[in-house]
Amino acid sequence: MIDKKRIYLCSPHMSDEGYEQLYVKEAFDANWIAPMGENVEQFEKEVAAKVGIKSSVVLSSGTAGIHLALKAAGVQAGDIVFCQSLTFSATANPIIYLNAIPVFIDSDLETWNMSPAALEMAFEKYKPKAVLVVHLYGLSADMDKITEICMKYNVPIIEDACESLGTLYKGHYSGTIGDYGVFSFNGNKILTASSGGMLVSNHEDKIAKVKFWATQARDQARHYQHSELGYNYRLSNIDAGIGRGQLKVLDKRIEQKRHIFEFYKKELGGLAGVTMMPVNEWDKPNYWLTCMTTSGKVRPLDILEALEAENIESRPVWKPMHLQPFFGDYEFVGDGISEQIFENGICLPSDTKMTVEDLERIAEIIKGLWK
Ligand SMILES: *Cc1c(COP(=O)(O)O)cnc(C)c1O
């Protein structure tokens, strides 16, 4: 079995045209490898132009972006932050970096993301400094409802758009609807710069401040003077060059990802107990990963193991933060929907380098479990 060609969940996919190497070569030709440089500046401008936002800052990771977004939103030690529970730990960890206190919010089945009803309930009990909403697997949270609630309580929204670059919610790009948006360019995301992230916002003053914090918070002085705590969170000119090249094929990748989703939906959507991840009529996802739930006798682990035996990678849906040993002592508001999605969910191989034959093979293996 081991000799079978490995199929990945989602791996880096450079452009056929070699755009990435072109931008990296430009940096070499100019002998400008670091610090910052042309690729960093242009990458910031190009992503901002693509998603339609005033300002942006390239950072070393999406996690760094969430950290500094929370700081820009004024979160300090002891403050409460409402955070979607069903997510990757990198959403919640920066709350702890700041010694703030997360209150985890449940998801709903309509979006898999933050439940507006649970959010409203949480506001009746707590006064948070910020709300951290996630767009899992490239699906949009219901931002109109969430924005309405947060505006009522005058609390800023941070969108963890690390998985949803290129997703449209009612015609607006993911990450541009709240006060701050964060993208990730980690190796397994839809666009990769080998690593890296970006924080975007229409609050230009805040982005300027984040640039200052992210480059060691050096005051305007001839000598090295610091009035604030700094971080070393910027990305190299080489990595940014890879990101610029990748941005050119983002729309193409979204189209390929959509095709993968539609294929799985056609092949697997009708199996007993199977429900594909929710794509709402107001949502134009980037389909980063195709996920589904199965409530029948075939469990997600059965699918995972059957694929694994054929050298094919899949993975469970994120385990909610309120069920994590590290975060177990924090409050949770909701009624178990995120737990239900976790228990029944699976992320299917969504690599854009897969061939039609690969996809057909995967579908056959999975359908075999229902026979
Ligand atoms: C990948 C990811 C992050 C973190 O991004 P990095 O660039 O890896 O730090 C944060 N939140 C979610 C939901 C992610 O999937």
The ligand as a MOL file (V3000), in Angstrom:
LIG
                    3D

  0  0  0     0  0            999 V3000
M  V30 BEGIN CTAB
M  V30 COUNTS 15 15 0 0 0
M  V30 BEGIN ATOM
M  V30 1 C -3.8290 28.6300 10.1480 0
M  V30 2 C -4.7530 29.2830 11.0890 0
M  V30 3 C -4.3090 30.2750 11.9700 0
M  V30 4 C -2.8620 30.6170 12.1650 0
M  V30 5 O -2.1540 30.9930 11.0770 0
M  V30 6 P -0.5490 30.8160 11.0950 0
M  V30 7 O -0.1240 31.6180 9.9140 0
M  V30 8 O -0.2800 29.3550 10.9360 0
M  V30 9 O -0.0460 31.3670 12.3700 0
M  V30 10 C -5.2430 30.8940 12.7660 0
M  V30 11 N -6.5370 30.5750 12.7320 0
M  V30 12 C -7.0020 29.6230 11.9180 0
M  V30 13 C -8.4640 29.3210 11.9330 0
M  V30 14 C -6.1340 28.9290 11.0820 0
M  V30 15 O -6.5950 27.9430 10.3060 0
M  V30 END ATOM
M  V30 BEGIN BOND
M  V30 1 1 1 2
M  V30 2 1 2 3
M  V30 3 2 2 14
M  V30 4 1 3 4
M  V30 5 2 3 10
M  V30 6 1 4 5
M  V30 7 1 5 6
M  V30 8 2 6 7
M  V30 9 1 6 8
M  V30 10 1 6 9
M  V30 11 1 10 11
M  V30 12 2 11 12
M  V30 13 1 12 13
M  V30 14 1 12 14
M  V30 15 1 14 15
M  V30 END BOND
M  V30 END CTAB
M  END
